[in-house]
Amino acid sequence: MPIHTPINELFDIRHPIILAPMAGVSGGALAAAVSNAGGLGVIGGGYGDRDWLTRELDAAGNAPVGVGFITWSLAKQPDLLDLALERAPKAIFLSFGSIGSFTARIARSSARLIVQVQTVQQAREAAGEGAAVIVAQGAEAGGHGGSRATFPLVPAVVDAVHPLPVVAAGGIADGRGLAAALMLGAAGAVCGTVFYASVEALADPKAKDTLVAASGDETQRSSVFDLARGMDWPKPWTVRTLENAFSRRWGADLGGLRDKLAAEQRRYAEAREAGDFSTAAVIAGEAADLVRSVRPAAAIMADMVDGAAALLRDPPALRAPAQRRPV
Ligand SMILES: Cc1cc2nc3c(=O)[nH]c(=O)nc-3n(C[C@H](O)[C@H](O)[C@H](O)COP(=O)(O)O)c2cc1C
């Protein structure tokens, strides 16, 4: 049973699944793999490295993909939006900051504007500024985000911006999550953590293996790794990662970390270079429990879609007791 929602038409896709624009992780190959498997692949333009973005746009080839930016960072290099728009992307995906200075250029292009938000109020503002799709991101999400949980945030945003399509993000990594998102009124899911562990993701293979071995119990949301990376993230956003020795040492003592910042930033950069994830961050969300192997993106997509379709047809909890098996 195909799952058909308003975003299938909007983006001309077979499955209502959007790859999160994970900075430095969602490159052209992963975005193309997701699009070729029937979803919408989005390249993670992140903090705006022109050479990286050019290379990854090339790597996507002719696959119909979108491009994502961290909005406050794009404001420092607004010409990167032109670089993306020249390639006629399916979508521009903006998160974290004021979109006002970009909407006119996007509206003149063929790209649809997707805006990721963390509160109902931000959703209303993005809708008023011309977003075609709102992504309601819960705090379970890997990467930067806010404090509200996916389950109550999604239906509240759906109600607030009706009839605009809303897509759920944060903690969705299998058919159960996709089916639940649809039940909450979302028109699909944005997934990051599960695709971090895809073959095509640009993450360090050791980081992928660390994620596969981790539990969602072992994630934390804070500013500790932004300080360590020297990234000046505006409030209120924090970043969810797996816990490790570095976050356990400094997570509750950001003042202490600031006192030793130069030395700790050096140590952090060396660990990152060496692929030492007891110090360097693995950026992933609470869906870590659901990610048990590194697989091709197409296999991840197929399982998610087939799983959701089966659940929607025949929810296990509504079956007779003898037929109730875990999914
Ligand atoms: C490794 C990683 C990097 C991310 N980088 C970005 C980013 O650069 N821009 C952005 O809008 N969202 C970013 N996100 C957040 C995603 O857009 C999305 O909200 C999140 O992955 C959804 O939750 P999930 O991780 O539980 O699937 C990132 C997420 C991860 C896991």
PDBQT file of the ligand as one rigid body, heavy atoms in Angstrom, charges set to zero:
ROOT
HETATM    1  C1  LIG A 401      24.240  14.497  12.543  1.00  0.00    +0.000 C 
HETATM    2  C2  LIG A 401      23.124  15.482  12.460  1.00  0.00    +0.000 A 
HETATM    3  C3  LIG A 401      23.355  16.727  11.913  1.00  0.00    +0.000 A 
HETATM    4  C4  LIG A 401      22.305  17.634  11.771  1.00  0.00    +0.000 A 
HETATM    5  N1  LIG A 401      22.550  18.824  11.159  1.00  0.00    +0.000 NA
HETATM    6  C5  LIG A 401      21.512  19.631  10.858  1.00  0.00    +0.000 A 
HETATM    7  C6  LIG A 401      21.719  20.786  10.058  1.00  0.00    +0.000 A 
HETATM    8  O1  LIG A 401      22.826  21.113   9.656  1.00  0.00    +0.000 OA
HETATM    9  N2  LIG A 401      20.634  21.543   9.747  1.00  0.00    +0.000 N 
HETATM   10  C7  LIG A 401      19.370  21.197  10.175  1.00  0.00    +0.000 A 
HETATM   11  O2  LIG A 401      18.432  21.862   9.827  1.00  0.00    +0.000 OA
HETATM   12  N3  LIG A 401      19.160  20.131  10.964  1.00  0.00    +0.000 NA
HETATM   13  C8  LIG A 401      20.198  19.334  11.301  1.00  0.00    +0.000 A 
HETATM   14  N4  LIG A 401      19.967  18.218  12.058  1.00  0.00    +0.000 N 
HETATM   15  C9  LIG A 401      18.609  17.979  12.618  1.00  0.00    +0.000 C 
HETATM   16  C10 LIG A 401      17.697  17.375  11.571  1.00  0.00    +0.000 C 
HETATM   17  O3  LIG A 401      17.276  18.358  10.657  1.00  0.00    +0.000 OA
HETATM   18  C11 LIG A 401      16.441  16.691  12.123  1.00  0.00    +0.000 C 
HETATM   19  O4  LIG A 401      15.632  17.585  12.804  1.00  0.00    +0.000 OA
HETATM   20  C12 LIG A 401      16.711  15.504  13.026  1.00  0.00    +0.000 C 
HETATM   21  O5  LIG A 401      17.749  14.695  12.562  1.00  0.00    +0.000 OA
HETATM   22  C13 LIG A 401      15.441  14.675  13.166  1.00  0.00    +0.000 C 
HETATM   23  O6  LIG A 401      15.494  13.836  14.269  1.00  0.00    +0.000 OA
HETATM   24  P1  LIG A 401      16.192  12.389  14.256  1.00  0.00    +0.000 P 
HETATM   25  O7  LIG A 401      17.664  12.660  14.324  1.00  0.00    +0.000 OA
HETATM   26  O8  LIG A 401      15.652  11.745  15.476  1.00  0.00    +0.000 OA
HETATM   27  O9  LIG A 401      15.804  11.696  12.983  1.00  0.00    +0.000 OA
HETATM   28  C14 LIG A 401      21.008  17.302  12.231  1.00  0.00    +0.000 A 
HETATM   29  C15 LIG A 401      20.785  16.052  12.798  1.00  0.00    +0.000 A 
HETATM   30  C16 LIG A 401      21.814  15.137  12.917  1.00  0.00    +0.000 A 
HETATM   31  C17 LIG A 401      21.530  13.783  13.506  1.00  0.00    +0.000 C 
ENDROOT
TORSDOF 0
